[in-house]
Amino acid sequence: MSGPELSEIVFLYVTAPNSETAARIARPLVEEKLVACVNIHAEMRSVYEWEGQVEIGLETPMLVKTTHAAAGAARDRIIALHPYDEPCVVALPVAETGSSRSFLDWIKQATSA
């Protein structure tokens, strides 16, 4: 059995220290047409190990909608704009099955790359 057919669309999952930083990262991504849209979610609590210590802190998750072709450039721009030493930027492929074709087409149209 084969897996679902993947679309040309990629969602990037990103975390930021707060919503203001998330907005500062999101705006140039959209203006530069590297992404079609960025959803900035409510603050969440993160528990992780960093430099040998367990940390508990608040972060703001972002869901960045882009194309496979633009994902690398969007990732690089996010990293350049991000204040963290090691920002979370993870690409999540989108399956065509179950997705709105017109929405996927809009992401492609809105992203210049």
Biopython code that builds the backbone (N, CA, C, O; Angstrom):
import numpy as np
from Bio.PDB.StructureBuilder import StructureBuilder

atoms = [
    (1, "MET", "N", (0.847, -1.182, 0.000)),
    (1, "MET", "CA", (0.000, 0.000, 0.000)),
    (1, "MET", "C", (0.891, 1.243, 0.000)),
    (1, "MET", "O", (1.846, 1.338, 0.771)),
    (2, "SER", "N", (0.566, 2.173, -0.862)),
    (2, "SER", "CA", (1.357, 3.404, -0.911)),
    (2, "SER", "C", (0.736, 4.454, -0.008)),
    (2, "SER", "O", (-0.435, 4.363, 0.362)),
    (3, "GLY", "N", (1.541, 5.459, 0.345)),
    (3, "GLY", "CA", (1.082, 6.529, 1.224)),
    (3, "GLY", "C", (0.293, 7.574, 0.462)),
    (3, "GLY", "O", (0.114, 7.462, -0.750)),
    (4, "PRO", "N", (-0.179, 8.589, 1.167)),
    (4, "PRO", "CA", (-0.952, 9.640, 0.510)),
    (4, "PRO", "C", (-0.075, 10.435, -0.451)),
    (4, "PRO", "O", (1.125, 10.599, -0.230)),
    (5, "GLU", "N", (-0.694, 10.923, -1.517)),
    (5, "GLU", "CA", (0.035, 11.757, -2.465)),
    (5, "GLU", "C", (0.258, 13.126, -1.838)),
    (5, "GLU", "O", (-0.679, 13.768, -1.365)),
    (6, "LEU", "N", (1.515, 13.561, -1.842)),
    (6, "LEU", "CA", (1.847, 14.850, -1.234)),
    (6, "LEU", "C", (1.674, 15.961, -2.245)),
    (6, "LEU", "O", (1.943, 15.779, -3.433)),
    (7, "SER", "N", (1.228, 17.103, -1.779)),
    (7, "SER", "CA", (1.055, 18.261, -2.643)),
    (7, "SER", "C", (2.353, 19.050, -2.708)),
    (7, "SER", "O", (3.348, 18.681, -2.084)),
    (8, "GLU", "N", (2.335, 20.123, -3.457)),
    (8, "GLU", "CA", (3.489, 21.030, -3.539)),
    (8, "GLU", "C", (3.547, 21.969, -2.344)),
    (8, "GLU", "O", (4.450, 22.801, -2.244)),
    (9, "ILE", "N", (2.597, 21.837, -1.453)),
    (9, "ILE", "CA", (2.478, 22.752, -0.318)),
    (9, "ILE", "C", (3.190, 22.175, 0.896)),
    (9, "ILE", "O", (3.152, 20.970, 1.147)),
    (10, "VAL", "N", (3.837, 23.059, 1.641)),
    (10, "VAL", "CA", (4.540, 22.702, 2.875)),
    (10, "VAL", "C", (4.088, 23.679, 3.959)),
    (10, "VAL", "O", (3.992, 24.882, 3.718)),
    (11, "PHE", "N", (3.817, 23.163, 5.128)),
    (11, "PHE", "CA", (3.583, 24.006, 6.293)),
    (11, "PHE", "C", (4.854, 23.960, 7.133)),
    (11, "PHE", "O", (5.402, 22.886, 7.380)),
    (12, "LEU", "N", (5.318, 25.116, 7.568)),
    (12, "LEU", "CA", (6.459, 25.189, 8.466)),
    (12, "LEU", "C", (5.918, 25.465, 9.869)),
    (12, "LEU", "O", (5.176, 26.421, 10.089)),
    (13, "TYR", "N", (6.303, 24.612, 10.800)),
    (13, "TYR", "CA", (5.952, 24.820, 12.201)),
    (13, "TYR", "C", (7.121, 25.556, 12.840)),
    (13, "TYR", "O", (8.261, 25.097, 12.777)),
    (14, "VAL", "N", (6.833, 26.700, 13.457)),
    (14, "VAL", "CA", (7.863, 27.565, 14.034)),
    (14, "VAL", "C", (7.390, 27.998, 15.415)),
    (14, "VAL", "O", (6.195, 28.205, 15.627)),
    (15, "THR", "N", (8.319, 28.134, 16.349)),
    (15, "THR", "CA", (7.977, 28.729, 17.636)),
    (15, "THR", "C", (8.770, 30.022, 17.813)),
    (15, "THR", "O", (9.908, 30.142, 17.361)),
    (16, "ALA", "N", (8.141, 30.977, 18.478)),
    (16, "ALA", "CA", (8.764, 32.276, 18.753)),
    (16, "ALA", "C", (8.608, 32.566, 20.241)),
    (16, "ALA", "O", (7.760, 31.962, 20.898)),
    (17, "PRO", "N", (9.416, 33.483, 20.788)),
    (17, "PRO", "CA", (9.327, 33.762, 22.222)),
    (17, "PRO", "C", (8.023, 34.443, 22.642)),
    (17, "PRO", "O", (7.615, 34.328, 23.798)),
    (18, "ASN", "N", (7.368, 35.147, 21.723)),
    (18, "ASN", "CA", (6.111, 35.834, 22.045)),
    (18, "ASN", "C", (5.413, 36.236, 20.750)),
    (18, "ASN", "O", (5.980, 36.101, 19.666)),
    (19, "SER", "N", (4.181, 36.730, 20.864)),
    (19, "SER", "CA", (3.398, 37.053, 19.663)),
    (19, "SER", "C", (3.958, 38.249, 18.897)),
    (19, "SER", "O", (3.830, 38.316, 17.675)),
    (20, "GLU", "N", (4.577, 39.189, 19.605)),
    (20, "GLU", "CA", (5.160, 40.341, 18.913)),
    (20, "GLU", "C", (6.321, 39.899, 18.013)),
    (20, "GLU", "O", (6.433, 40.350, 16.873)),
    (21, "THR", "N", (7.163, 39.033, 18.519)),
    (21, "THR", "CA", (8.271, 38.505, 17.717)),
    (21, "THR", "C", (7.727, 37.684, 16.559)),
    (21, "THR", "O", (8.238, 37.776, 15.443)),
    (22, "ALA", "N", (6.705, 36.890, 16.807)),
    (22, "ALA", "CA", (6.096, 36.091, 15.739)),
    (22, "ALA", "C", (5.588, 37.002, 14.615)),
    (22, "ALA", "O", (5.782, 36.699, 13.438)),
    (23, "ALA", "N", (4.948, 38.100, 14.968)),
    (23, "ALA", "CA", (4.441, 39.044, 13.960)),
    (23, "ALA", "C", (5.589, 39.705, 13.198)),
    (23, "ALA", "O", (5.487, 39.930, 11.992)),
    (24, "ARG", "N", (6.697, 40.021, 13.911)),
    (24, "ARG", "CA", (7.860, 40.625, 13.241)),
    (24, "ARG", "C", (8.512, 39.646, 12.265)),
    (24, "ARG", "O", (9.079, 40.064, 11.256)),
    (25, "ILE", "N", (8.435, 38.365, 12.555)),
    (25, "ILE", "CA", (8.953, 37.352, 11.638)),
    (25, "ILE", "C", (7.983, 37.153, 10.471)),
    (25, "ILE", "O", (8.407, 37.037, 9.321)),
    (26, "ALA", "N", (6.689, 37.113, 10.769)),
    (26, "ALA", "CA", (5.669, 36.798, 9.769)),
    (26, "ALA", "C", (5.536, 37.856, 8.679)),
    (26, "ALA", "O", (5.434, 37.516, 7.500)),
    (27, "ARG", "N", (5.537, 39.109, 9.048)),
    (27, "ARG", "CA", (5.245, 40.171, 8.083)),
    (27, "ARG", "C", (6.189, 40.172, 6.877)),
    (27, "ARG", "O", (5.704, 40.172, 5.745)),
    (28, "PRO", "N", (7.516, 40.173, 7.065)),
    (28, "PRO", "CA", (8.381, 40.174, 5.885)),
    (28, "PRO", "C", (8.248, 38.902, 5.046)),
    (28, "PRO", "O", (8.449, 38.946, 3.832)),
    (29, "LEU", "N", (7.916, 37.779, 5.667)),
    (29, "LEU", "CA", (7.722, 36.545, 4.898)),
    (29, "LEU", "C", (6.592, 36.706, 3.894)),
    (29, "LEU", "O", (6.709, 36.286, 2.743)),
    (30, "VAL", "N", (5.493, 37.318, 4.336)),
    (30, "VAL", "CA", (4.346, 37.550, 3.457)),
    (30, "VAL", "C", (4.675, 38.647, 2.454)),
    (30, "VAL", "O", (4.399, 38.498, 1.263)),
    (31, "GLU", "N", (5.265, 39.755, 2.923)),
    (31, "GLU", "CA", (5.602, 40.867, 2.019)),
    (31, "GLU", "C", (6.551, 40.440, 0.915)),
    (31, "GLU", "O", (6.425, 40.893, -0.222)),
    (32, "GLU", "N", (7.498, 39.575, 1.236)),
    (32, "GLU", "CA", (8.478, 39.107, 0.253)),
    (32, "GLU", "C", (7.971, 37.921, -0.563)),
    (32, "GLU", "O", (8.709, 37.350, -1.367)),
    (33, "LYS", "N", (6.705, 37.555, -0.350)),
    (33, "LYS", "CA", (6.053, 36.455, -1.072)),
    (33, "LYS", "C", (6.769, 35.124, -0.932)),
    (33, "LYS", "O", (6.719, 34.281, -1.827)),
    (34, "LEU", "N", (7.440, 34.942, 0.206)),
    (34, "LEU", "CA", (8.034, 33.643, 0.508)),
    (34, "LEU", "C", (6.970, 32.685, 1.031)),
    (34, "LEU", "O", (7.116, 31.467, 0.926)),
    (35, "VAL", "N", (5.906, 33.240, 1.591)),
    (35, "VAL", "CA", (4.808, 32.451, 2.147)),
    (35, "VAL", "C", (3.486, 33.116, 1.786)),
    (35, "VAL", "O", (3.434, 34.307, 1.478)),
    (36, "ALA", "N", (2.421, 32.324, 1.832)),
    (36, "ALA", "CA", (1.094, 32.876, 1.569)),
    (36, "ALA", "C", (0.453, 33.415, 2.839)),
    (36, "ALA", "O", (-0.277, 34.406, 2.801)),
    (37, "CYS", "N", (0.726, 32.764, 3.961)),
    (37, "CYS", "CA", (0.022, 33.096, 5.192)),
    (37, "CYS", "C", (0.815, 32.576, 6.383)),
    (37, "CYS", "O", (1.509, 31.564, 6.285)),
    (38, "VAL", "N", (0.708, 33.276, 7.507)),
    (38, "VAL", "CA", (1.267, 32.795, 8.771)),
    (38, "VAL", "C", (0.172, 32.890, 9.820)),
    (38, "VAL", "O", (-0.379, 33.964, 10.061)),
    (39, "ASN", "N", (-0.138, 31.761, 10.441)),
    (39, "ASN", "CA", (-1.069, 31.750, 11.568)),
    (39, "ASN", "C", (-0.252, 31.835, 12.842)),
    (39, "ASN", "O", (0.621, 31.001, 13.086)),
    (40, "ILE", "N", (-0.534, 32.836, 13.650)),
    (40, "ILE", "CA", (0.136, 33.012, 14.937)),
    (40, "ILE", "C", (-0.850, 32.578, 16.006)),
    (40, "ILE", "O", (-1.913, 33.179, 16.166)),
    (41, "HIS", "N", (-0.492, 31.539, 16.731)),
    (41, "HIS", "CA", (-1.390, 30.925, 17.694)),
    (41, "HIS", "C", (-1.186, 31.510, 19.095)),
    (41, "HIS", "O", (-0.260, 32.281, 19.343)),
    (42, "ALA", "N", (-2.067, 31.121, 19.978)),
    (42, "ALA", "CA", (-1.988, 31.560, 21.369)),
    (42, "ALA", "C", (-0.744, 30.978, 22.033)),
    (42, "ALA", "O", (-0.238, 29.927, 21.640)),
    (43, "GLU", "N", (-0.283, 31.673, 23.022)),
    (43, "GLU", "CA", (0.903, 31.257, 23.768)),
    (43, "GLU", "C", (0.721, 29.844, 24.330)),
    (43, "GLU", "O", (-0.377, 29.458, 24.731)),
    (44, "MET", "N", (1.807, 29.092, 24.351)),
    (44, "MET", "CA", (1.801, 27.735, 24.904)),
    (44, "MET", "C", (2.998, 27.563, 25.820)),
    (44, "MET", "O", (3.955, 28.334, 25.760)),
    (45, "ARG", "N", (2.938, 26.553, 26.662)),
    (45, "ARG", "CA", (4.041, 26.240, 27.559)),
    (45, "ARG", "C", (4.902, 25.172, 26.892)),
    (45, "ARG", "O", (4.378, 24.178, 26.390)),
    (46, "SER", "N", (6.211, 25.370, 26.883)),
    (46, "SER", "CA", (7.156, 24.410, 26.325)),
    (46, "SER", "C", (8.073, 23.901, 27.430)),
    (46, "SER", "O", (8.535, 24.667, 28.276)),
    (47, "VAL", "N", (8.326, 22.606, 27.406)),
    (47, "VAL", "CA", (9.251, 21.963, 28.346)),
    (47, "VAL", "C", (10.301, 21.279, 27.486)),
    (47, "VAL", "O", (9.968, 20.446, 26.643)),
    (48, "TYR", "N", (11.577, 21.627, 27.694)),
    (48, "TYR", "CA", (12.641, 21.109, 26.835)),
    (48, "TYR", "C", (13.968, 21.153, 27.581)),
    (48, "TYR", "O", (14.108, 21.833, 28.598)),
    (49, "GLU", "N", (14.930, 20.418, 27.055)),
    (49, "GLU", "CA", (16.276, 20.465, 27.620)),
    (49, "GLU", "C", (17.132, 21.372, 26.740)),
    (49, "GLU", "O", (17.123, 21.256, 25.514)),
    (50, "TRP", "N", (17.867, 22.268, 27.378)),
    (50, "TRP", "CA", (18.766, 23.170, 26.661)),
    (50, "TRP", "C", (20.034, 23.332, 27.488)),
    (50, "TRP", "O", (19.984, 23.736, 28.650)),
    (51, "GLU", "N", (21.151, 23.017, 26.886)),
    (51, "GLU", "CA", (22.459, 23.133, 27.522)),
    (51, "GLU", "C", (22.482, 22.434, 28.883)),
    (51, "GLU", "O", (22.986, 22.973, 29.868)),
    (52, "GLY", "N", (21.917, 21.201, 28.912)),
    (52, "GLY", "CA", (21.972, 20.377, 30.108)),
    (52, "GLY", "C", (20.943, 20.683, 31.180)),
    (52, "GLY", "O", (20.938, 20.034, 32.226)),
    (53, "GLN", "N", (20.081, 21.643, 30.950)),
    (53, "GLN", "CA", (19.072, 22.023, 31.936)),
    (53, "GLN", "C", (17.673, 21.837, 31.353)),
    (53, "GLN", "O", (17.446, 22.123, 30.178)),
    (54, "VAL", "N", (16.739, 21.362, 32.168)),
    (54, "VAL", "CA", (15.349, 21.308, 31.748)),
    (54, "VAL", "C", (14.756, 22.704, 31.923)),
    (54, "VAL", "O", (14.793, 23.282, 33.009)),
    (55, "GLU", "N", (14.221, 23.220, 30.847)),
    (55, "GLU", "CA", (13.633, 24.563, 30.837)),
    (55, "GLU", "C", (12.115, 24.446, 30.675)),
    (55, "GLU", "O", (11.615, 23.543, 30.004)),
    (56, "ILE", "N", (11.408, 25.360, 31.292)),
    (56, "ILE", "CA", (9.963, 25.485, 31.115)),
    (56, "ILE", "C", (9.706, 26.948, 30.817)),
    (56, "ILE", "O", (10.048, 27.826, 31.609)),
    (57, "GLY", "N", (9.103, 27.200, 29.671)),
    (57, "GLY", "CA", (8.871, 28.590, 29.291)),
    (57, "GLY", "C", (7.665, 28.717, 28.379)),
    (57, "GLY", "O", (7.094, 27.722, 27.932)),
    (58, "LEU", "N", (7.293, 29.943, 28.117)),
    (58, "LEU", "CA", (6.170, 30.227, 27.232)),
    (58, "LEU", "C", (6.706, 30.561, 25.845)),
    (58, "LEU", "O", (7.705, 31.265, 25.705)),
    (59, "GLU", "N", (6.029, 30.047, 24.826)),
    (59, "GLU", "CA", (6.381, 30.332, 23.440)),
    (59, "GLU", "C", (5.096, 30.542, 22.641)),
    (59, "GLU", "O", (4.005, 30.178, 23.081)),
    (60, "THR", "N", (5.247, 31.129, 21.476)),
    (60, "THR", "CA", (4.132, 31.347, 20.565)),
    (60, "THR", "C", (4.348, 30.511, 19.311)),
    (60, "THR", "O", (5.315, 30.735, 18.583)),
    (61, "PRO", "N", (3.462, 29.546, 19.046)),
    (61, "PRO", "CA", (3.615, 28.731, 17.844)),
    (61, "PRO", "C", (3.086, 29.454, 16.606)),
    (61, "PRO", "O", (2.146, 30.247, 16.674)),
    (62, "MET", "N", (3.716, 29.156, 15.485)),
    (62, "MET", "CA", (3.323, 29.728, 14.197)),
    (62, "MET", "C", (3.178, 28.599, 13.188)),
    (62, "MET", "O", (3.955, 27.645, 13.203)),
    (63, "LEU", "N", (2.184, 28.705, 12.312)),
    (63, "LEU", "CA", (2.024, 27.779, 11.209)),
    (63, "LEU", "C", (2.177, 28.595, 9.930)),
    (63, "LEU", "O", (1.352, 29.457, 9.626)),
    (64, "VAL", "N", (3.238, 28.311, 9.188)),
    (64, "VAL", "CA", (3.634, 29.095, 8.022)),
    (64, "VAL", "C", (3.286, 28.294, 6.772)),
    (64, "VAL", "O", (3.754, 27.166, 6.613)),
    (65, "LYS", "N", (2.476, 28.858, 5.888)),
    (65, "LYS", "CA", (1.992, 28.148, 4.700)),
    (65, "LYS", "C", (2.766, 28.616, 3.475)),
    (65, "LYS", "O", (2.754, 29.799, 3.134)),
    (66, "THR", "N", (3.443, 27.671, 2.816)),
    (66, "THR", "CA", (4.283, 28.012, 1.674)),
    (66, "THR", "C", (4.318, 26.847, 0.688)),
    (66, "THR", "O", (3.614, 25.852, 0.858)),
    (67, "THR", "N", (5.136, 26.984, -0.328)),
    (67, "THR", "CA", (5.302, 25.916, -1.311)),
    (67, "THR", "C", (6.609, 25.179, -1.056)),
    (67, "THR", "O", (7.496, 25.676, -0.362)),
    (68, "HIS", "N", (6.708, 23.996, -1.624)),
    (68, "HIS", "CA", (7.936, 23.212, -1.524)),
    (68, "HIS", "C", (9.104, 24.022, -2.103)),
    (68, "HIS", "O", (10.203, 24.020, -1.547)),
    (69, "ALA", "N", (8.856, 24.713, -3.224)),
    (69, "ALA", "CA", (9.906, 25.488, -3.883)),
    (69, "ALA", "C", (10.400, 26.651, -3.027)),
    (69, "ALA", "O", (11.579, 27.000, -3.088)),
    (70, "ALA", "N", (9.523, 27.254, -2.234)),
    (70, "ALA", "CA", (9.891, 28.427, -1.429)),
    (70, "ALA", "C", (10.268, 28.074, 0.003)),
    (70, "ALA", "O", (10.731, 28.942, 0.744)),
    (71, "ALA", "N", (10.083, 26.831, 0.407)),
    (71, "ALA", "CA", (10.284, 26.452, 1.807)),
    (71, "ALA", "C", (11.703, 26.709, 2.294)),
    (71, "ALA", "O", (11.885, 27.174, 3.419)),
    (72, "GLY", "N", (12.708, 26.421, 1.481)),
    (72, "GLY", "CA", (14.095, 26.637, 1.899)),
    (72, "GLY", "C", (14.398, 28.107, 2.130)),
    (72, "GLY", "O", (15.029, 28.471, 3.123)),
    (73, "ALA", "N", (13.944, 28.956, 1.204)),
    (73, "ALA", "CA", (14.162, 30.394, 1.358)),
    (73, "ALA", "C", (13.381, 30.939, 2.551)),
    (73, "ALA", "O", (13.878, 31.800, 3.277)),
    (74, "ALA", "N", (12.163, 30.441, 2.755)),
    (74, "ALA", "CA", (11.366, 30.877, 3.915)),
    (74, "ALA", "C", (12.054, 30.461, 5.208)),
    (74, "ALA", "O", (12.140, 31.249, 6.150)),
    (75, "ARG", "N", (12.543, 29.226, 5.256)),
    (75, "ARG", "CA", (13.272, 28.739, 6.439)),
    (75, "ARG", "C", (14.476, 29.629, 6.738)),
    (75, "ARG", "O", (14.685, 30.035, 7.881)),
    (76, "ASP", "N", (15.264, 29.928, 5.710)),
    (76, "ASP", "CA", (16.452, 30.758, 5.907)),
    (76, "ASP", "C", (16.091, 32.152, 6.402)),
    (76, "ASP", "O", (16.790, 32.709, 7.248)),
    (77, "ARG", "N", (15.011, 32.715, 5.885)),
    (77, "ARG", "CA", (14.573, 34.054, 6.307)),
    (77, "ARG", "C", (14.079, 34.022, 7.756)),
    (77, "ARG", "O", (14.363, 34.934, 8.532)),
    (78, "ILE", "N", (13.342, 32.973, 8.114)),
    (78, "ILE", "CA", (12.872, 32.828, 9.498)),
    (78, "ILE", "C", (14.066, 32.769, 10.437)),
    (78, "ILE", "O", (14.094, 33.467, 11.451)),
    (79, "ILE", "N", (15.041, 31.951, 10.112)),
    (79, "ILE", "CA", (16.230, 31.810, 10.961)),
    (79, "ILE", "C", (16.968, 33.143, 11.081)),
    (79, "ILE", "O", (17.446, 33.490, 12.161)),
    (80, "ALA", "N", (17.065, 33.894, 9.975)),
    (80, "ALA", "CA", (17.746, 35.197, 10.006)),
    (80, "ALA", "C", (17.002, 36.211, 10.878)),
    (80, "ALA", "O", (17.630, 37.054, 11.520)),
    (81, "LEU", "N", (15.680, 36.136, 10.904)),
    (81, "LEU", "CA", (14.862, 37.088, 11.668)),
    (81, "LEU", "C", (14.656, 36.661, 13.127)),
    (81, "LEU", "O", (14.233, 37.468, 13.956)),
    (82, "HIS", "N", (14.948, 35.422, 13.433)),
    (82, "HIS", "CA", (14.599, 34.835, 14.728)),
    (82, "HIS", "C", (15.642, 35.157, 15.800)),
    (82, "HIS", "O", (16.840, 35.134, 15.518)),
    (83, "PRO", "N", (15.199, 35.461, 17.037)),
    (83, "PRO", "CA", (16.160, 35.777, 18.098)),
    (83, "PRO", "C", (16.789, 34.553, 18.780)),
    (83, "PRO", "O", (17.801, 34.697, 19.467)),
    (84, "TYR", "N", (16.219, 33.363, 18.609)),
    (84, "TYR", "CA", (16.765, 32.177, 19.274)),
    (84, "TYR", "C", (18.073, 31.739, 18.630)),
    (84, "TYR", "O", (18.272, 31.921, 17.429)),
    (85, "ASP", "N", (18.968, 31.158, 19.434)),
    (85, "ASP", "CA", (20.193, 30.547, 18.913)),
    (85, "ASP", "C", (19.868, 29.366, 18.013)),
    (85, "ASP", "O", (20.530, 29.150, 16.998)),
    (86, "GLU", "N", (18.857, 28.611, 18.382)),
    (86, "GLU", "CA", (18.458, 27.409, 17.629)),
    (86, "GLU", "C", (16.933, 27.402, 17.489)),
    (86, "GLU", "O", (16.251, 26.696, 18.232)),
    (87, "PRO", "N", (16.391, 28.180, 16.543)),
    (87, "PRO", "CA", (14.937, 28.242, 16.413)),
    (87, "PRO", "C", (14.337, 26.939, 15.886)),
    (87, "PRO", "O", (14.952, 26.229, 15.091)),
    (88, "CYS", "N", (13.143, 26.648, 16.341)),
    (88, "CYS", "CA", (12.381, 25.506, 15.843)),
    (88, "CYS", "C", (11.766, 25.895, 14.510)),
    (88, "CYS", "O", (10.890, 26.759, 14.457)),
    (89, "VAL", "N", (12.215, 25.269, 13.442)),
    (89, "VAL", "CA", (11.621, 25.429, 12.115)),
    (89, "VAL", "C", (11.556, 24.025, 11.524)),
    (89, "VAL", "O", (12.589, 23.443, 11.191)),
    (90, "VAL", "N", (10.349, 23.477, 11.393)),
    (90, "VAL", "CA", (10.165, 22.105, 10.941)),
    (90, "VAL", "C", (9.179, 22.101, 9.778)),
    (90, "VAL", "O", (8.082, 22.649, 9.887)),
    (91, "ALA", "N", (9.568, 21.482, 8.665)),
    (91, "ALA", "CA", (8.699, 21.385, 7.495)),
    (91, "ALA", "C", (7.768, 20.189, 7.617)),
    (91, "ALA", "O", (8.198, 19.073, 7.908)),
    (92, "LEU", "N", (6.491, 20.441, 7.392)),
    (92, "LEU", "CA", (5.468, 19.401, 7.443)),
    (92, "LEU", "C", (4.817, 19.309, 6.067)),
    (92, "LEU", "O", (4.144, 20.252, 5.650)),
    (93, "PRO", "N", (4.996, 18.206, 5.354)),
    (93, "PRO", "CA", (4.381, 18.078, 4.031)),
    (93, "PRO", "C", (2.861, 17.999, 4.156)),
    (93, "PRO", "O", (2.343, 17.529, 5.169)),
    (94, "VAL", "N", (2.161, 18.450, 3.144)),
    (94, "VAL", "CA", (0.704, 18.459, 3.123)),
    (94, "VAL", "C", (0.227, 17.429, 2.102)),
    (94, "VAL", "O", (0.680, 17.429, 0.958)),
    (95, "ALA", "N", (-0.676, 16.565, 2.511)),
    (95, "ALA", "CA", (-1.248, 15.564, 1.610)),
    (95, "ALA", "C", (-2.368, 16.189, 0.794)),
    (95, "ALA", "O", (-3.141, 16.997, 1.307)),
    (96, "GLU", "N", (-2.453, 15.815, -0.478)),
    (96, "GLU", "CA", (-3.554, 16.287, -1.320)),
    (96, "GLU", "C", (-4.877, 15.703, -0.858)),
    (96, "GLU", "O", (-5.903, 16.382, -0.878)),
    (97, "THR", "N", (-4.854, 14.443, -0.444)),
    (97, "THR", "CA", (-6.067, 13.779, 0.010)),
    (97, "THR", "C", (-6.603, 14.495, 1.244)),
    (97, "THR", "O", (-5.900, 14.641, 2.244)),
    (98, "GLY", "N", (-7.832, 14.931, 1.165)),
    (98, "GLY", "CA", (-8.456, 15.612, 2.285)),
    (98, "GLY", "C", (-8.214, 17.108, 2.323)),
    (98, "GLY", "O", (-8.821, 17.811, 3.131)),
    (99, "SER", "N", (-7.331, 17.611, 1.457)),
    (99, "SER", "CA", (-7.043, 19.047, 1.425)),
    (99, "SER", "C", (-7.972, 19.745, 0.433)),
    (99, "SER", "O", (-8.425, 19.137, -0.537)),
    (100, "SER", "N", (-8.246, 21.004, 0.680)),
    (100, "SER", "CA", (-9.020, 21.819, -0.256)),
    (100, "SER", "C", (-8.121, 22.205, -1.427)),
    (100, "SER", "O", (-7.162, 22.955, -1.247)),
    (101, "ARG", "N", (-8.418, 21.702, -2.619)),
    (101, "ARG", "CA", (-7.624, 21.983, -3.819)),
    (101, "ARG", "C", (-7.534, 23.489, -4.056)),
    (101, "ARG", "O", (-6.459, 23.994, -4.379)),
    (102, "SER", "N", (-8.641, 24.213, -3.903)),
    (102, "SER", "CA", (-8.611, 25.653, -4.167)),
    (102, "SER", "C", (-7.736, 26.387, -3.148)),
    (102, "SER", "O", (-7.084, 27.374, -3.489)),
    (103, "PHE", "N", (-7.717, 25.910, -1.903)),
    (103, "PHE", "CA", (-6.848, 26.535, -0.902)),
    (103, "PHE", "C", (-5.387, 26.280, -1.218)),
    (103, "PHE", "O", (-4.566, 27.192, -1.116)),
    (104, "LEU", "N", (-5.045, 25.047, -1.601)),
    (104, "LEU", "CA", (-3.669, 24.743, -1.991)),
    (104, "LEU", "C", (-3.253, 25.586, -3.192)),
    (104, "LEU", "O", (-2.120, 26.064, -3.261)),
    (105, "ASP", "N", (-4.178, 25.766, -4.141)),
    (105, "ASP", "CA", (-3.889, 26.605, -5.312)),
    (105, "ASP", "C", (-3.650, 28.057, -4.903)),
    (105, "ASP", "O", (-2.788, 28.726, -5.474)),
    (106, "TRP", "N", (-4.407, 28.549, -3.917)),
    (106, "TRP", "CA", (-4.211, 29.927, -3.448)),
    (106, "TRP", "C", (-2.814, 30.091, -2.844)),
    (106, "TRP", "O", (-2.151, 31.098, -3.092)),
    (107, "ILE", "N", (-2.363, 29.117, -2.057)),
    (107, "ILE", "CA", (-1.018, 29.190, -1.478)),
    (107, "ILE", "C", (0.014, 29.287, -2.591)),
    (107, "ILE", "O", (0.929, 30.106, -2.513)),
    (108, "LYS", "N", (-0.120, 28.460, -3.628)),
    (108, "LYS", "CA", (0.815, 28.506, -4.756)),
    (108, "LYS", "C", (0.785, 29.868, -5.437)),
    (108, "LYS", "O", (1.834, 30.422, -5.764)),
    (109, "GLN", "N", (-0.405, 30.407, -5.652)),
    (109, "GLN", "CA", (-0.552, 31.706, -6.350)),
    (109, "GLN", "C", (0.031, 32.837, -5.521)),
    (109, "GLN", "O", (0.614, 33.772, -6.071)),
    (110, "ALA", "N", (-0.120, 32.765, -4.190)),
    (110, "ALA", "CA", (0.320, 33.858, -3.313)),
    (110, "ALA", "C", (1.817, 33.824, -3.024)),
    (110, "ALA", "O", (2.380, 34.796, -2.521)),
    (111, "THR", "N", (2.458, 32.705, -3.343)),
    (111, "THR", "CA", (3.885, 32.530, -3.076)),
    (111, "THR", "C", (4.624, 32.623, -4.401)),
    (111, "THR", "O", (4.375, 31.837, -5.316)),
    (112, "SER", "N", (5.527, 33.578, -4.501)),
    (112, "SER", "CA", (6.165, 33.855, -5.797)),
    (112, "SER", "C", (7.186, 32.810, -6.222)),
    (112, "SER", "O", (7.453, 32.659, -7.414)),
    (113, "ALA", "N", (7.763, 32.085, -5.263)),
    (113, "ALA", "CA", (8.827, 31.135, -5.614)),
    (113, "ALA", "C", (8.265, 29.837, -6.142)),
    (113, "ALA", "O", (9.023, 28.930, -6.484)),
]
sb = StructureBuilder()
sb.init_structure("model")
sb.init_model(0)
sb.init_chain("A")
sb.init_seg("    ")
for serial, (resi, resn, name, xyz) in enumerate(atoms, 1):
    if name == "N":
        sb.init_residue(resn, " ", resi, " ")
    sb.init_atom(name, np.array(xyz, "f"), 0.0, 1.0, " ", f" {name:<3s}", serial, name[0])
structure = sb.get_structure()
